[in-house]
Amino acid sequence: MRVYLPSTLPALARAAAEGELGPAPLTGYAVTPALTEWYASGDTEELEYVALTEAARASLRMLAADRADGVAAAPRRVVVAVEVPDGALSMGTDLEERARVRLAESVPMAKVAAVHIDDDGAAGDIEAAIAALPASDGGDDDARFTVDGAEAHELMWYATQEIPDLLG
């Protein structure tokens, strides 16, 4: 099953150095039965896009957490697409997170299918979204609009052999 794991550039660099994405458990997003039932009119490609978008939202929160911890993280959302056996994950029942899955084990970098990352041109909107997250979570509609604005940027697709160049 294709699973989209939210990440950041520092976390991707650690994974590349260690040879695996982890430690487990990992939260990811995938085309789950609950997502398929909720989005009944969508084809597989549309459903995968929904899961990718959910992972990008989680990546934004990871960026904010890194910044709060003093980690210098570039303002670029990162989503790592991995292929894992269906038995390696569990699916939640939370209606708010129809695409969320949990992986019980770390994922070897050999299972990475692709990496999706914001273009450098998105940096300003990503910075604004990170700054607006606390107010958005507090119910501020203007802040929520700013956070949602990050999604106006499509993530760029990169092959696994391009990971060293992305980190360099």
Disulfide bonds with the S-S distance in Angstrom:
none
